[in-house]
Amino acid sequence: MNHGFRSSVRLFLIVLLLFFGFSTLQATQFKLFRTPRTGNTVRLTAPAMIVSIQRNADRYTIWRNGQAYLTINLPEDPVGVLPPGNYTLRVSPGGSVTLNLNTTYQPRNVLLWGETRVLVQPLWHGNYVILASPTPITTATYTGTNAMGIYGGKTRVLYYISPNNRPAKGPRVIGGTGGKTLVGQVLPAGIYRLVPARGHADGIVYGEVKLTVK
C-alpha cells in the first residue's frame, strides 16, 4: 500500500515538473501573426529576440502599445530585439506575416547594413535593426569615399566620414563620443538604418556595422 502510494506521488511529481518545465519553455516563445482573416496580440513583459519571420506580404507594420512602431516595405525583414510592450501587426491586403519571438536568448551578432546605388531603384537598399538596450558597435565597414550615417527614425545618430574625404577632414565621427572610428560607439535603444553616401567617383557604395545584442 505504502509502496503504491509512494509510486503514485513520485509519478505525480514527475508529471508536475515536466508540466512546469514545458510551461516555462513555452512562456518564453511567442508567435505574433496576421493573416487576411485573423491575427493576435502579443504582450511582452521582457525583451524578445526576433528569431525568424515568415512573410507573404509586400508591406507590413509592427504596432506597439497602440502606435505604429516600424513599417517594412523592403525585401529584408528587421532583426534584433523587441522591447516590452503590446504588439500587433497590420499587413498589406491579402498578405500574411508571422514573427517568431523568444524572451530567452543567447547574445547574437547582427548586421545593420545599407547600400546606395546610382540608377537602380530603390536608390537606397538595406535593413532595420531594433535594439531594446544600448549596444556597442563591434566592427564597421564602408566602401565609399564620402561618409555614412546611422539614423534612428529621421534623426542622424552617428556620422562616419571616410579617410578619403579630405575636404571633410576624415576619418572622423560626428555624434556619439566622436573620434575616428565607429567601433566602440554605443547605439541607444531604438530602431536604426544605415545610409552610405556616394562620393563623386563612387558607383554603388556599401556600409555595415556589426552589433552584439544581449
N, C-alpha and C positions, 0 to 999 in steps of 0.2 A: 504494500500500500504506500509506504513511505518512498520506496524506490520509484513507483509510478508517479507519485506527486512531484518528486524532485525532477524527474524527466520532463514532466509537463511544464514545470516552472522554467527549466533550462530552455526548453523549446520556445516558450513564450518570450523569454528574454532575448533569445537569438533573433526571433522574428521582429521584436521591437527594435533591436539595434539595427537590423537590416533596414527596417522601415524608416527610422530616423536618419540613417546614413543616406538612403536613397532620397529622402525628402530634402535633406541639406544640399545634396548634389543638385537636385532638380531646382532648388530655390535660387541657385546662382546662374541658371541658364534661362534665357528669355528669347522668344520669337516675337518681334514687332512686325506685323504684316498688314497688307492692304491688297485686296483683290477687287475686281469690278463689282462684287456683290457684298463683301464683308470686310471686316478689319478689327483691330483690337487696340486697346490702350495698355501700355506697359508703364508701371510705376517703379522707378529705380530709386532705392534708398542708399545706394552706393555706386561709385563709378563702374561702368561696364565697358569692356573691350568689345569693339566690333570684330567678331570672329570671321564672319563671311556675310555676303549679300547675294541673294538670288533676285534677279531683276528681269522683268519683261515689260519695260516702260521707257519711253523717251525722256520723261521728266518726272521727278517726284520731290516732295518737300517733307522734311522731318520737322514736325511741330513739337515744341517743348513748352509745357506749362501754358498752353493756350495761345502761343505765338509761333509764327514761322521762325524756325531755327536755322535751317540750311536747305537751299533748293539745289538740286542736282539736275543739270541738263547736258552733262558731258558723258562720254563713254566710260570714264573712270569713276568708280564709287569712292566715297570718303573712307579714310582709315583713321584709327585712333581710338579714343576712349570718350564715351558719353558721360557727362556729369549727372548727378542725381536729378530727378525730375519726372514729370509725367509726359510720356511720349505717344504720339500718334503719327500716322503717315497720310499724306494726300498724294495721289498718283494721277498721271495723265489718263484721259478716258480710255477704258479698255485695258489698262495696264495692271501689272501685279508686281509687288516688291516685298521681300522678306529680309529683315535684318536679324541675324543671329548674334546674340549678345551673351556675355558671361562676366559676372562680377568677380569671379576668381580667375586670375590670370598671372602668368609669369611676365617679367619685363620683356618687351618686344621692340625690335628695331623697325621703324617705319620711315619711308621716304616722303618728303614733301618736294615735289618737282614741278617744273614748268618749262615750256618750250615756246619760243616766239618765232613765227615764220614770216617769210617775205610776202608771198602771194596766196598760199594755200589757206583756205578757210577751215576752221577758225584760225585767226592770226595768232591767238594765244591758246595753248593746249596744256593741260596739267591736271592736278588733283587738289583735293582738300584734305587737311589733317585736322582732327579735332583733339584738343588737349584738355583734360579735366584738371590738370595741375601744372605748375611751372615746370618746364622741361628744357634741359640744355641741348644745344646743337653739338653733335659729336664729330661730324665731318661736313664739308661743304665743297661744291664743285660749280664752276661757272666757265663756259666755253667761249664767251664773247669778249669784246674789248671795251665794253661800256660799263654796265653796272647791273645789279639785280636787286629787286625789292621783295620783302616778305610782308604781306598785308593781312591784317585782321579786319575783315569787312572792307571798308573803304579807307581805313587808316593804315598808313605805312608804318610798320613797327621797326623794321631793320632795313638798311640800305647799304649794300656792299658795292664799293667802287673798285673796279678791276685795276691791277697794277699797270695795265696797258693804257689806261685812261690818264694820260699825263696832264691834260688841262685841268682835270678834277683832282689831281694830286693823289692818285691811288697808289698802293692799296690802302683803303681805309673804310671804316664802318661808321655810318651815321645812325644814331639811336643806340639803345642798349648801353653797354659800357664803353662804346667807342672802340678804339684800337685799330688793328689792321686785318683782323680775321673774324669770320662769323663763328668759328669753332670756340665753344665755351660761352657764347651768348645764350641767355635764357629767355625762352618764349613763355609769357604768362599763359594761364588757361584761356582758351578761346579757339576760334576756327581760323585756319590760315591757308593762304595760297601764295605761290611764288611766281613772280613775273620777271624773267630776264630781259634786259633791254639790248637792242642791237646797236652796234657802232656802225659808222658809215661803210666800212668794208665787210661787215658781217653778213652772212646769209641767214641760215637757221641757227639760233643760239639756244643753248640748254643750260639749265641750272638745277641744282638739287641740294638739299641738306638732309642729313640723317639725324633722327631723334630716337632716343630710347625711352619709350613710355613705360611708366611703372605704376 
